[in-house]
Amino acid sequence: MKTIKTLAIGLAVVAAMSVASVRASLVTSGVSIGDWNQQFQENGVGNYNAMEVAWVSGSLFQVPVFTGFNVAGWSQVAGNSSVALASGPTTTDMTFYLNFVDPQVPTVFDFYAFNGATVVENIRATWNNGWSYLTAPLPPVAVPVPEPTTMIAGALLLLPFGASTLRILRRRTA
C-alpha cells in the first residue's frame, strides 16, 4: 500500500512539473539588432491568433513594435510606443521580434496571447540585464461609463414621463 501511495505522489509531482513548464512559454533568444530588438518565441499555450504588448516602464516600444514573424500572414495591426496588437492565422509556435527605443534597465511590459477573445497567456516580462517572466495582470475589460452630460440628457428625457405620471395620479385621486 505504501508503494502505491509513493507512486501516486511521484506521478502527481511529475504532472505538476510538466504543467508548470508549459506556462513559461515566452522565450527570448537574446539577439540584439539595430536600436534594441529582441527575438521572442511564443509556444506551449495551445492555439492563438493574436498577441498584445503593453508598456509598463523603462524603454518604450519602437514603431513598428512587432516584426520578423516566422509564420506567414502575421502582422502588426495597431500600435504606438506604449501598446501594440498583432494578429494572423491560428498557430501554436512562432518567433517574432519586439522593437524597443533603447535598452533601459529595468524595462517592463505585459504580453498577452489570445485565441479569439480568450486570453491564453498573460506574462509580465522584465529586462534587468536578462529577461524574467511572471504572470501579468489580465488586460482591463472596457466598461462603458456614460459621460455626465449623457446622464443629464437622459434624466431630462424622463421628465415628461414623470410629469404625465403625476397628472394621471392626480386625476385618479381627485
C-alpha positions in Angstrom: 0.0 0.0 0.0 2.9 2.4 0.8 4.4 1.7 -2.6 1.2 2.8 -4.4 1.0 6.0 -2.3 4.6 6.8 -3.2 4.0 6.1 -6.8 0.9 8.3 -6.8 2.8 11.2 -5.2 5.6 10.8 -7.6 3.2 10.9 -10.6 1.5 14.0 -9.1 4.8 15.8 -8.8 5.8 14.9 -12.4 2.4 16.1 -13.7 2.7 19.4 -11.8 6.2 20.0 -13.1 5.1 19.4 -16.7 2.2 21.8 -16.3 4.4 24.4 -14.8 6.9 24.2 -17.7 4.2 24.7 -20.3 3.3 28.1 -18.8 6.8 29.5 -19.3 6.4 29.9 -23.0 7.6 33.4 -23.9 11.3 32.9 -24.5 13.9 35.4 -25.8 16.9 34.4 -27.8 19.0 37.4 -26.6 19.5 38.6 -30.1 20.0 42.4 -30.3 19.8 44.1 -33.7 19.6 47.8 -34.5 18.3 50.1 -31.7 17.2 47.3 -29.4 15.3 44.4 -31.0 14.7 41.3 -29.1 13.5 38.0 -30.6 10.8 36.0 -28.7 9.2 32.7 -29.2 5.6 32.1 -28.2 4.6 28.4 -27.7 3.3 26.0 -25.2 -0.1 27.6 -24.7 -2.1 25.9 -27.4 -3.7 27.8 -30.3 -3.5 31.6 -30.5 -4.3 34.1 -33.3 -3.5 37.5 -31.7 -0.8 39.0 -29.4 -0.7 42.3 -27.5 2.1 44.0 -25.7 1.5 46.9 -23.2 4.4 49.0 -21.9 4.7 49.3 -18.1 8.0 51.0 -17.5 11.5 51.6 -18.9 12.3 51.6 -22.6 9.3 52.5 -24.8 8.5 50.4 -27.9 9.9 51.4 -31.3 7.2 51.5 -34.0 6.6 49.1 -35.7 6.6 47.1 -32.4 6.2 43.6 -33.9 8.4 42.5 -36.8 10.0 39.3 -38.2 7.2 36.8 -37.8 8.2 33.4 -38.9 4.5 32.4 -39.6 3.1 33.7 -42.9 0.1 36.0 -42.6 1.0 37.6 -39.3 1.4 41.4 -39.0 1.0 44.3 -36.6 -2.5 45.6 -36.9 -2.3 48.5 -34.5 0.3 50.1 -32.3 2.2 53.0 -30.9 5.2 53.4 -28.5 3.2 52.0 -25.5 0.9 49.4 -26.8 0.7 47.2 -29.9 -1.5 44.4 -31.3 -0.5 41.7 -33.9 -2.7 39.0 -35.4 -2.6 36.3 -38.0 -3.6 32.8 -38.8 -4.0 30.5 -35.8 -0.7 28.9 -34.7 0.8 27.2 -31.7 4.5 28.2 -32.2 6.0 31.3 -33.6 9.1 33.5 -33.3 9.0 37.3 -33.7 10.8 40.5 -32.7 9.8 43.2 -30.4 11.5 46.5 -31.1 12.4 48.9 -28.3 13.8 52.5 -28.4 16.8 51.8 -26.2 17.9 49.3 -23.6 16.9 50.8 -20.3 17.2 48.8 -17.1 14.7 47.7 -16.0 12.2 47.6 -18.9 8.9 46.0 -18.1 6.0 45.1 -20.4 2.9 42.9 -20.3 2.4 40.3 -23.0 -0.9 38.7 -23.9 -1.7 35.9 -26.3 -5.4 35.5 -27.4 -7.4 32.7 -29.1 -10.3 34.8 -30.4 -11.4 36.8 -27.3 -10.0 34.3 -24.8 -6.7 35.2 -23.1 -4.5 32.1 -23.4 -1.4 33.6 -21.8 -0.6 36.7 -19.8 3.0 37.4 -18.9 4.9 40.3 -17.4 8.3 40.4 -18.9 11.1 42.3 -17.2 14.6 43.2 -18.7 17.2 43.7 -16.0 20.3 42.7 -17.9 18.4 39.4 -18.7 14.7 38.6 -19.1 12.5 37.3 -16.3 8.8 36.4 -16.6 5.9 36.5 -14.2 2.2 36.2 -14.6 0.8 39.6 -15.7 -2.5 41.1 -14.6 -5.3 40.3 -17.1 -6.0 43.1 -19.6 -8.6 45.5 -18.4 -12.1 44.9 -19.7 -13.6 48.0 -21.2 -16.7 49.0 -19.2 -18.8 51.7 -20.9 -19.4 54.6 -18.5 -21.7 57.3 -19.7 -20.5 60.9 -19.6 -22.2 63.3 -17.1 -23.9 65.2 -20.0 -25.3 61.9 -21.3 -26.8 61.2 -17.8 -28.3 64.7 -17.6 -29.8 64.4 -21.1 -31.3 61.0 -20.1 -32.8 62.5 -16.9 -34.3 65.4 -18.9 -35.8 62.9 -21.3 -37.6 61.2 -18.4 -39.1 64.5 -17.1 -42.2 64.4 -19.4 -42.9 60.8 -18.4 -42.7 61.8 -14.7 -45.0 64.7 -15.3 -47.6 62.7 -17.2 -47.5 60.1 -14.4 -48.1 62.7 -11.7 -51.0 64.1 -13.8 -52.6 60.7 -14.1 -52.2 60.0 -10.4 -53.8 63.4 -9.6 -56.8 62.6 -11.8 -57.4 59.3 -10.0 -57.2 60.8 -6.5 -59.5 63.8 -7.4 
